[in-house]
Amino acid sequence: MKEKLLDFLLIASKEIEKLHFKLSERNSEKLDYTSLSPIDNGDENGHYSKALQWALENREEEDIKNIALTGSYGSGKSTILKTFQKNYKGAELEFLNISLATFKEEKPKFDEQENPIKKDLLRLIETSILQQIFYHEEDKKIPDSRFKKIKSYSGKKLL
């Protein structure tokens, strides 16, 4: 009985401490931080959205095969895309987000003719794109794929 009472008091004191922290003035202090996560209202004047809209509407007449959006980390590339996807009114397109982030700078390797070796880099890019496409599909749609996903099973299914 004594152990149960002590456990209850310990749990209650932790909950009271959490509540105290939420209500205290320490927590109400406004910190000047902003998230770097993409938002869906970042193209205020619509400049980038208009450019993307034009490229999509004129892709056949202008023979547009690829659209690239580049910039340094935190420059707003994902925000522009997320804003465009939210506001795009066409029904004929589906969006698939693929990221090819590189966070370390690699020095190019050279072969005997002093030409940069691009074959390995292209293969890595292709593999990354394919993995991300496959990860959007259900396993049963791609049964023979070598790309495997981490699966979550319920306790019932595990039993």
VOGU-3710 file (C-alpha; in Angstrom, 3 decimals, decimal comma):
1> mkeklldfll> 0,000/0,000/0,000  2,834/2,369/0,898  4,591/1,715/-2,478  1,398/2,446/-4,438  0,928/5,702/-2,549  4,557/6,719/-3,224  4,181/5,868/-6,951  0,992/7,921/-7,125  2,635/10,906/-5,403  5,640/10,685/-7,742
11> iaskeieklh> 3,414/10,708/-10,834  1,269/13,506/-9,419  4,325/15,632/-8,592  5,678/15,217/-12,132  2,328/16,286/-13,602  2,186/19,304/-11,278  5,729/20,249/-12,295  4,767/20,072/-16,000  1,714/22,229/-15,357  3,805/24,710/-13,356
21> fklsernsek> 6,297/24,999/-16,229  3,518/25,611/-18,765  1,976/28,339/-16,643  5,174/29,965/-15,392  6,593/33,216/-16,733  9,805/31,465/-17,804  7,915/29,798/-20,623  5,980/32,899/-21,716  9,159/34,710/-22,784  9,038/35,292/-26,570
31> ldytslspid> 12,069/33,817/-28,312  13,069/35,160/-31,709  13,299/31,855/-33,582  11,593/30,832/-36,798  11,176/27,439/-38,362  13,038/26,571/-41,554  10,308/24,122/-42,537  8,544/24,881/-45,810  5,309/26,874/-45,616  2,476/27,019/-48,126
41> ngdenghysk> 2,091/30,800/-48,411  5,626/31,913/-49,225  5,207/33,385/-52,723  3,559/36,670/-51,751  3,734/38,388/-55,135  3,167/35,145/-57,052  6,270/35,584/-59,204  7,524/32,015/-58,835  4,047/30,503/-59,083  3,446/32,386/-62,343
51> alqwalenre> 6,716/31,057/-63,770  5,839/27,476/-62,809  2,285/27,899/-64,144  3,624/29,201/-67,463  6,081/26,310/-67,769  3,363/23,735/-67,094  0,842/25,329/-69,452  3,395/25,658/-72,271  5,321/22,415/-71,764  4,168/20,862/-75,040
61> eediknialt> 4,466/23,950/-77,277  7,853/24,923/-75,845  9,115/21,311/-75,528  9,692/21,695/-71,775  10,810/18,362/-70,322  12,240/19,380/-66,941  11,773/22,221/-64,495  14,563/22,862/-62,002  14,435/24,916/-58,850  17,832/25,455/-57,251
71> gsygsgksti> 19,214/27,457/-54,372  21,211/27,155/-51,187  19,930/25,558/-47,986  17,118/27,599/-46,471  16,569/29,772/-49,543  12,906/28,773/-49,878  12,833/26,162/-52,663  10,463/23,832/-50,819  8,290/26,759/-49,741  7,868/27,859/-53,366
81> lktfqknykg> 6,903/24,333/-54,420  4,562/23,809/-51,473  2,868/27,168/-52,136  2,456/26,330/-55,817  1,020/22,887/-55,061  -1,507/24,406/-52,653  -2,659/27,060/-55,123  -2,461/25,061/-58,370  -5,946/24,679/-59,835  -5,238/22,166/-62,621
91> aeleflnisl> -6,536/18,645/-62,090  -4,394/16,890/-64,694  -1,204/16,857/-62,614  -0,166/14,900/-59,553  2,782/16,062/-57,493  5,564/13,777/-56,281  8,125/15,439/-54,020  11,666/14,157/-54,491  14,646/15,578/-52,648  18,229/15,247/-53,836
101> atfkeekpkf> 19,907/16,980/-50,925  23,678/16,834/-50,641  25,253/18,096/-47,450  28,927/17,404/-47,987  31,063/18,806/-50,738  32,855/16,131/-52,689  35,968/16,693/-54,753  35,596/15,328/-58,291  37,568/12,191/-59,108  39,528/12,044/-62,330
111> deqenpikkd> 40,201/9,129/-64,644  43,221/8,643/-66,922  42,041/11,289/-69,426  41,535/13,892/-66,639  37,732/13,950/-67,214  35,450/14,082/-64,171  33,772/10,752/-63,521  30,039/11,421/-63,717  28,776/7,876/-64,157  28,721/7,036/-60,421
121> llrlietsil> 27,089/10,341/-59,508  24,371/9,890/-62,146  23,736/6,345/-60,928  23,385/7,574/-57,330  20,945/10,296/-58,424  18,888/7,819/-60,455  18,813/5,388/-57,517  17,718/8,137/-55,125  14,886/9,211/-57,434  13,708/5,614/-57,927
131> qqifyheedk> 13,801/4,919/-54,188  11,678/7,956/-53,459  9,160/6,998/-56,152  8,971/3,435/-54,828  8,534/4,629/-51,247  5,311/6,363/-52,321  3,865/3,053/-53,559  2,486/0,125/-51,626  4,721/-2,946/-51,344  2,190/-5,151/-53,114
141> kipdsrfkki> 2,399/-2,946/-56,231  6,177/-3,527/-56,479  6,722/-7,061/-55,154  10,042/-7,737/-56,907  11,688/-4,450/-55,979  15,067/-4,525/-54,243  14,122/-1,345/-52,381  12,749/-2,274/-48,997  10,833/0,007/-46,645  10,680/0,016/-42,878
151> ksysgkkll> 7,281/-1,362/-41,958  5,253/-0,808/-38,828  3,154/-3,707/-37,632  0,521/-3,627/-34,932  0,914/-5,929/-31,946  -2,024/-7,960/-33,227  -0,388/-8,501/-36,617  2,912/-9,475/-35,004  1,168/-12,160/-32,966
//
